[in-house]
Amino acid sequence: MSGTRTRVRHVYVHVPFCHRICPYCGFYKHQPGKTSYETFAGALTNELRFALRDCEVVPRTLYFGGGTPSILPGNVWRGLVEGMGREVDLSGLEEWNLEANPRTFDEAKAAVWVETGVTRVSLGVQAFDEGSLQVLGRDHGPEDVAEAVNALRRAGIREVNIDLMFSVPGQRLADWERSLHAALDLAPDHLSTYNLTYEEDTEFLQRYESGEWTADADRDAEFFLLADRLLGEAGWVHYEVSNFARPGHESVHNRAYWAGADYLGLGPSAVSTIGGARWRNLPDTVRWVGQIQGVGHARLDGESLSEIQLGMERMALLLRTSEGVPRSWVEEDLAENLIGEGLAEWRDASFVLTTGGMMVADEIAAYLC
């Protein structure tokens, strides 16, 4: 990029290390080994330094995803935060989110996170019933989740998120209901409920394509509606298709993403969108480190997005949220068709999907765009 430097307020950091590879996960990840944690952390700092040539980074939110960021040892984490802090001012962060596996940390490590600025931890729980956990290849049990939540609370983490997954092969509606109640019993601040999808280059996709497992839209709808009803009765806000929060605990980072804000992505496979330019980093940790050490970045060929393209993306994302989109963005006749089918409604000056519409949000976005 050239010309005026765009100010970026949101940063995503991809940590690809996982102590165990889950058979459903389509994100770039691998077990530790070829690249040391220290080398990885140093490359992240160097990549951030290079990015400052193109844009001004004044983080409002910081999100560490993966992979399993919580796998990083406490001393490596401290060094990484110190290194990033030398490049950009982290004092203005409103939210710092870290994804974690329940079995990769204890209270002492969580205390290091708090000390360095982390405000929210997202626990990859996925399920509370043993059958679903086994199918998903998870190595934790329900008791590990309770212990992890307690450790986070004792350490002083302000907000705890629990990630759950439904329509897991073999999962019954009763299993899903018990998982939702078990999650609520732990008093988290936020719940993410994801419909299982069969991702490229995963064992799950192979089993789906072989006919061993099937997708069922009616079954998906039952699971979705149950979560919407139970969490709504508990006073939670269904503020995005897959996300619920206690009032006032919605994710600032995710809301910025859905609103179409610019964001910088660091780490192997991370994506950035800044000033109409988008690129993805090399999805190979060893090569990514080599590129950072050699030329300062590991960006693959990017693309320039027009205002129309960015606007359509923003509309598709905002349609997934409880705020919806401004009335002026939607053609009146198309909107009325959806309203007549019970899939949307006018809410003040906004066009908002109903619960039924949320279940087919992507299809509606394609219809409107």
HELIX and SHEET records of a PDB file:
HELIX    1   1 TYR A   37  ALA A   51  1                                  15    
HELIX    2   2 PRO A   69  ILE A   71  5                                   3    
HELIX    3   3 GLY A   74  GLU A   87  1                                  14    
HELIX    4   4 GLU A  107  THR A  116  1                                  10    
HELIX    5   5 GLU A  130  LEU A  136  1                                   7    
HELIX    6   6 PRO A  142  ALA A  155  1                                  14    
HELIX    7   7 LEU A  173  ASP A  185  1                                  13    
HELIX    8   8 GLU A  203  GLU A  209  1                                   7    
HELIX    9   9 ALA A  217  GLU A  233  1                                  17    
HELIX   10  10 VAL A  252  TRP A  258  1                                   7    
HELIX   11  11 THR A  285  VAL A  295  1                                  11    
HELIX   12  12 GLU A  307  LEU A  318  1                                  12    
HELIX   13  13 ARG A  327  TRP A  329  5                                   3    
HELIX   14  14 GLU A  332  GLY A  340  1                                   9    
HELIX   15  15 THR A  355  MET A  358  1                                   4    
HELIX   16  16 ALA A  361  LEU A  368  1                                   8    
SHEET    1   A 9 VAL A 237  GLU A 240  0                                        
SHEET    2   A 9 ASN A 243  ALA A 245 -1                                        
SHEET    3   A 9 HIS A 190  ASN A 195 -1                                        
SHEET    4   A 9 GLU A 159  PHE A 166  1                                        
SHEET    5   A 9 ARG A 120  GLN A 126  1                                        
SHEET    6   A 9 GLU A  95  ALA A 100  1                                        
SHEET    7   A 9 CYS A  55  GLY A  66  1                                        
SHEET    8   A 9 THR A   6  VAL A  15  1                                        
SHEET    9   A 9 LEU A 264  LEU A 266  1                                        
SHEET    1   B 3 VAL A 271  ILE A 274  0                                        
SHEET    2   B 3 ALA A 277  ARG A 280 -1                                        
SHEET    3   B 3 GLU A 303  SER A 304 -1                                        
SHEET    1   C 3 VAL A 325  PRO A 326  0                                        
SHEET    2   C 3 SER A 350  LEU A 353 -1                                        
SHEET    3   C 3 ALA A 344  ARG A 347 -1                                        
END                                                                             
